[in-house]
Amino acid sequence: MINPWKGKVMPHETNRPTQGTLFDASPEKPDSHQLLPLDQYDVIAVGYSGGKDSLAALLDLLERGVPPSKIELHHHDIDGQGEALMDWPCTRAYVKATAEALGIPVVFSWREGGFVREMLRDSSPTAPVAYERGGETVRLPTKRETLGTRLKFPQVSADLSVRWCSAYLKIDVMARVLANDPAYQGKKVLVVTGERRQESSARAKYAESEPHRTNTKARTVHQWRNVIDWSEEQVWDIIRRWNIRPHPSYSLGWGRTSCLACIFGDGDQWASVKSIAPERFKRIAVLERDFRSTIRKGQTVEEIAARGREFVSDKPSELRALAMSPDAFTAEMFFLAPGEEWTPPAGAYKRCGGPS
């Protein structure tokens, strides 16, 4: 662990928030499944994108007194080590930096071939899942090889059957790992994710806690959205309190860190994708024409970008290079240097295309 606060009073210890108390897992709410006390779970698996909300969810656990040794970060590589099209190049490095800086192990998982292979399915089965733990890669073959065809981008919708990127490249991938890795068999597992009600009308209806889809008689798995009622102000405040440098995309002006080329992007975001990643933008535009199907109904990404105004070309070249590098962000950069003042990034409090 390279945490610069080691051996000192941690920033949150003198300014403890009121969101929770030590090992108090779930308040009594009508829409919530009753969780166990946090110290009764064997593993707390945090779905971690590198974005502000999942980072806040992780920091909240630490502030509640959960030891890092009980936590795992679970990150899903959207491009699946295949063609780099959607994900931020720097995200994997940022996730690794988080894990090293906070002394928490990380499990990387992906669907083989990632976004592009799944999108190009043509009378073929979905690809196997793979995951990496402690330097070892494990492959989970597809059990039921049902043939299917996509040949279109995910659609902007709250319906995961058409917005298949979330379902097939994130939710199902993590579920496969939890259901098949012997490390979780016979254990009590808590899955923590960072959705917030403030993000969208659909997420406003999410339960704070519920049995996870992998919960069985032999394996207790619960899901907890511990920051679901937090405001964006609370999210940035906990990151400031820990003196953490957020994912580079926020400093470039993105309001959300999901994919670089997120399907929910507005005009300004797509114009910015065209500016910082022109080859990716061109590839997406060509695929829309080939599929004769657009990401947003009735509008091509070229038309959406033409109505927007890019916000990245005025940012420092070093920052743009950091965001587009697969290995430049290191653990030494995760915490701000002594004397460096934390300020909200350019993308803070900015609506930049969000989830349904």
C-alpha positions in Angstrom: 0.0 0.0 0.0 1.4 3.4 -0.9 -1.4 5.4 0.8 0.3 8.7 2.0 -2.1 8.8 4.9 -0.7 5.6 6.4 0.2 6.0 10.0 -1.6 9.4 10.2 -5.2 10.4 10.9 -7.2 9.7 7.8 -9.1 12.7 6.4 -12.5 11.1 7.1 -11.7 10.3 10.7 -12.0 14.0 11.7 -15.0 14.7 9.4 -17.1 11.6 9.4 -20.2 11.8 7.2 -23.7 11.0 8.5 -24.6 8.5 5.7 -23.8 5.5 7.8 -22.3 4.0 10.9 -19.8 1.3 11.5 -21.1 -2.0 10.0 -24.6 -0.6 9.7 -25.5 -2.2 6.4 -29.0 -1.2 5.6 -31.5 1.2 7.2 -35.1 0.0 7.5 -36.8 0.9 4.3 -39.8 -0.6 2.6 -38.0 -1.1 -0.7 -35.0 -2.8 0.8 -34.0 -6.4 1.4 -32.6 -6.8 4.9 -28.8 -7.2 4.8 -26.5 -8.8 7.2 -24.3 -6.6 9.4 -21.3 -5.8 7.2 -18.8 -7.7 9.4 -20.7 -11.0 8.7 -19.9 -11.0 5.0 -16.9 -13.0 3.9 -16.3 -10.9 0.8 -17.6 -7.5 -0.2 -17.3 -7.3 -4.0 -17.4 -3.7 -5.3 -18.4 -3.2 -8.9 -15.9 -0.6 -9.8 -15.8 1.3 -13.1 -13.3 3.9 -12.0 -16.1 6.5 -12.1 -17.0 8.8 -9.3 -20.1 6.9 -8.0 -18.4 3.5 -7.7 -15.4 5.3 -6.1 -17.7 7.0 -3.6 -19.3 3.6 -2.8 -15.9 2.1 -2.1 -14.8 5.0 0.1 -18.1 4.9 2.0 -17.3 1.2 2.9 -13.9 2.3 4.2 -15.4 5.1 6.2 -17.8 2.7 7.8 -14.9 0.7 9.0 -14.8 -2.2 6.5 -11.2 -3.4 6.4 -9.6 -3.4 2.9 -8.8 -7.1 3.3 -12.6 -7.9 3.1 -13.1 -5.9 -0.1 -12.5 -6.8 -3.8 -12.8 -4.5 -6.7 -14.5 -6.0 -9.7 -13.9 -4.2 -13.0 -15.3 -5.3 -16.4 -13.2 -4.6 -19.5 -15.8 -3.5 -22.0 -13.6 -4.0 -25.0 -12.7 -7.4 -23.7 -9.1 -7.3 -24.9 -10.4 -7.3 -28.4 -10.8 -4.2 -30.7 -10.5 -1.0 -28.7 -13.6 0.9 -29.6 -15.7 2.0 -26.6 -13.7 2.0 -23.4 -11.3 4.7 -22.1 -7.7 3.6 -22.7 -6.7 4.8 -19.2 -9.5 3.1 -17.3 -7.7 -0.2 -16.5 -4.6 1.6 -15.3 -6.8 3.9 -13.1 -8.5 0.8 -11.6 -5.1 -0.8 -10.9 -3.9 2.4 -9.3 -7.0 2.5 -7.0 -6.4 -1.1 -5.9 -2.7 -0.6 -5.2 -3.1 2.8 -3.5 -5.8 1.5 -1.2 -4.4 -2.0 -0.7 -7.4 -3.8 -2.1 -7.3 -6.7 -4.6 -8.9 -6.3 -8.0 -10.6 -8.9 -10.2 -10.7 -8.0 -13.9 -13.4 -9.7 -16.0 -14.6 -9.5 -19.6 -16.5 -11.2 -22.4 -14.0 -12.5 -24.9 -13.8 -10.1 -27.8 -15.7 -7.6 -25.8 -18.1 -5.0 -27.3 -17.2 -5.5 -30.9 -17.4 -9.3 -31.0 -20.8 -9.2 -29.2 -22.1 -6.5 -31.6 -21.0 -8.4 -34.7 -22.7 -11.7 -33.7 -24.3 -13.2 -36.8 -26.0 -16.6 -36.2 -23.4 -17.3 -33.5 -23.4 -17.8 -29.7 -22.3 -15.1 -27.2 -18.6 -15.4 -26.3 -17.2 -17.0 -23.2 -16.4 -15.0 -20.1 -12.8 -14.7 -18.7 -11.5 -13.2 -15.5 -8.1 -12.4 -14.1 -7.3 -12.8 -10.4 -3.8 -12.5 -9.0 -2.2 -12.7 -12.4 -4.0 -15.9 -13.3 -6.7 -15.9 -16.1 -9.6 -18.3 -15.9 -12.0 -18.9 -18.9 -15.7 -19.7 -18.4 -17.0 -21.3 -21.6 -20.6 -20.5 -22.7 -22.8 -23.3 -21.4 -25.7 -23.0 -23.7 -24.5 -21.9 -27.2 -27.7 -20.4 -28.4 -27.2 -18.8 -31.8 -28.1 -15.2 -32.1 -27.6 -12.2 -34.3 -27.1 -8.5 -33.3 -25.4 -6.5 -36.1 -26.4 -3.3 -34.4 -25.2 -1.0 -31.6 -26.9 -1.1 -28.2 -29.9 1.3 -28.2 -30.4 4.3 -25.9 -33.0 2.8 -23.6 -33.6 1.7 -20.0 -34.5 -1.7 -21.5 -31.5 -4.0 -21.1 -32.7 -6.3 -23.8 -31.9 -3.6 -26.4 -29.2 -1.8 -24.3 -27.4 -5.0 -24.3 -23.9 -3.6 -23.5 -24.8 -3.3 -19.8 -26.4 -6.7 -19.6 -23.9 -8.8 -21.6 -20.6 -6.9 -20.8 -21.1 -6.0 -17.2 -24.0 -7.5 -15.3 -23.8 -11.0 -16.7 -20.0 -11.1 -16.7 -19.8 -10.4 -12.9 -22.6 -12.9 -12.2 -20.7 -15.6 -14.1 -17.6 -15.0 -12.0 -19.5 -15.0 -8.7 -21.4 -18.2 -9.7 -18.3 -20.1 -10.9 -15.3 -19.1 -9.0 -14.7 -21.6 -6.1 -13.6 -18.7 -3.9 -17.2 -17.7 -3.4 -18.7 -21.1 -2.8 -20.3 -21.5 0.6 -19.5 -17.9 1.4 -21.5 -14.8 2.3 -20.9 -12.2 -0.4 -22.1 -8.6 -0.6 -22.1 -7.0 -4.0 -21.8 -3.2 -3.8 -22.6 -1.0 -6.8 -22.8 2.8 -7.2 -26.1 3.6 -8.9 -27.8 6.7 -7.6 -31.5 7.8 -7.8 -30.5 11.3 -8.9 -29.1 9.9 -12.1 -32.3 9.0 -13.8 -36.0 8.2 -13.4 -35.3 4.5 -13.9 -32.6 4.4 -11.3 -34.8 6.3 -8.9 -36.9 3.1 -8.7 -34.0 0.8 -7.8 -34.1 -1.0 -4.5 -31.4 0.0 -2.1 -30.7 -3.7 -1.3 -31.9 -7.0 -2.7 -30.8 -10.6 -3.1 -28.3 -10.8 -5.9 -29.1 -12.9 -9.0 -26.4 -15.4 -8.0 -27.8 -15.9 -4.5 -28.5 -19.7 -3.8 -28.9 -21.9 -0.8 -25.3 -22.8 -1.0 -24.0 -19.3 -1.6 -25.4 -16.1 0.1 -25.1 -13.1 -2.3 -26.8 -9.8 -1.5 -26.6 -6.6 -3.5 -26.4 -3.2 -1.8 -26.5 0.2 -3.5 -25.0 2.1 -0.6 -24.9 5.6 -2.3 -28.3 5.4 -4.0 -29.7 8.3 -2.1 -26.5 10.4 -2.3 -26.4 13.7 -4.2 -23.6 14.5 -6.6 -22.3 17.0 -4.1 -21.9 14.2 -1.5 -20.1 12.1 -4.1 -17.5 14.7 -4.9 -17.2 15.7 -1.2 -16.0 12.2 -0.2 -13.5 12.1 -3.0 -12.2 15.5 -2.0 -12.1 14.4 1.7 -9.8 11.5 0.7 -7.7 13.8 -1.5 -8.1 11.5 -4.6 -7.4 12.4 -8.2 -10.5 11.4 -10.1 -10.5 9.5 -13.4 -8.9 11.7 -16.1 -12.1 11.9 -18.2 -13.7 14.2 -15.5 -10.8 16.6 -15.9 -11.3 16.6 -19.6 -14.9 17.7 -19.1 -16.9 14.4 -19.2 -19.7 14.4 -16.6 -19.8 10.6 -16.4 -17.1 8.0 -16.7 -18.4 4.9 -18.4 -17.3 4.4 -22.0 -15.4 7.0 -23.9 -17.9 6.5 -26.7 -20.9 6.0 -24.4 -24.2 5.5 -26.3 -25.9 8.0 -24.0 -23.5 10.8 -25.1 -25.0 14.1 -26.0 -23.9 16.4 -28.9 -21.0 17.9 -27.0 -19.8 14.5 -25.9 -19.9 13.0 -29.3 -18.1 16.1 -30.7 -15.5 15.6 -28.1 -15.1 11.9 -29.0 -14.6 12.9 -32.6 -11.9 15.4 -31.4 -9.9 13.1 -29.0 -10.5 9.8 -30.7 -11.2 10.5 -34.4 -10.4 7.0 -35.6 -12.9 5.4 -33.1 -15.5 8.0 -34.1 -15.1 7.2 -37.8 -15.3 3.5 -37.1 -18.6 3.9 -35.2 -20.0 6.1 -37.9 -19.1 3.6 -40.6 -20.7 0.7 -38.6 -23.9 2.7 -38.2 -24.1 3.0 -42.0 -23.2 -0.7 -42.5 -25.8 -1.8 -40.0 -28.4 0.7 -41.4 -29.2 1.2 -37.7 -28.2 4.1 -35.6 -27.4 4.2 -31.8 -29.9 7.0 -31.3 -33.2 6.6 -33.2 -33.3 8.8 -36.2 -29.9 10.4 -35.7 -26.4 9.3 -36.7 -23.4 10.0 -34.4 -22.2 12.4 -37.2 -25.4 14.4 -37.0 -25.4 14.4 -33.2 -21.7 15.5 -33.1 -22.4 18.2 -35.7 -24.9 19.9 -33.3 -22.5 19.7 -30.4 -19.5 21.7 -29.3 -16.4 19.7 -28.3 -14.8 20.5 -24.9 -11.4 18.7 -25.0 -9.1 20.6 -27.4 -8.6 23.5 -24.9 -7.4 21.0 -22.2 -3.7 20.5 -21.5 -2.0 18.1 -24.0 -0.6 16.1 -21.0 -4.1 15.5 -19.7 -5.3 14.3 -23.1 -2.3 12.0 -23.4 -2.9 10.6 -19.9 -6.6 9.8 -20.7 -5.6 8.0 -24.0 -2.7 6.0 -22.6 -3.2 2.4 -21.3 -0.5 2.6 -18.7 0.4 6.2 -17.9 -1.8 6.6 -14.8 0.0 5.1 -11.8 -0.7 4.4 -8.2 1.6 7.3 -7.2 -0.9 9.6 -9.0 -4.0 8.4 -7.2 -3.7 10.6 -4.2 -2.9 14.3 -4.7 0.7 15.2 -3.8 1.3 17.1 -0.5 0.4 20.7 -1.0 -1.6 20.0 -4.1 -5.1 21.5 -3.8 -8.1 19.4 -4.7 -10.5 21.2 -7.0 -13.7 19.9 -8.7 -12.8 18.7 -12.2 -14.3 20.3 -15.3 -16.9 17.6 -15.6 -18.3 17.9 -12.1 -22.0 18.7 -11.9 -22.2 18.5 -15.7 -25.0 16.6 -17.5 -23.1 15.0 -20.4 -25.5 12.2 -21.5 -26.6 9.8 -18.7 -28.3 6.6 -18.1 -32.0 6.0 -18.6 
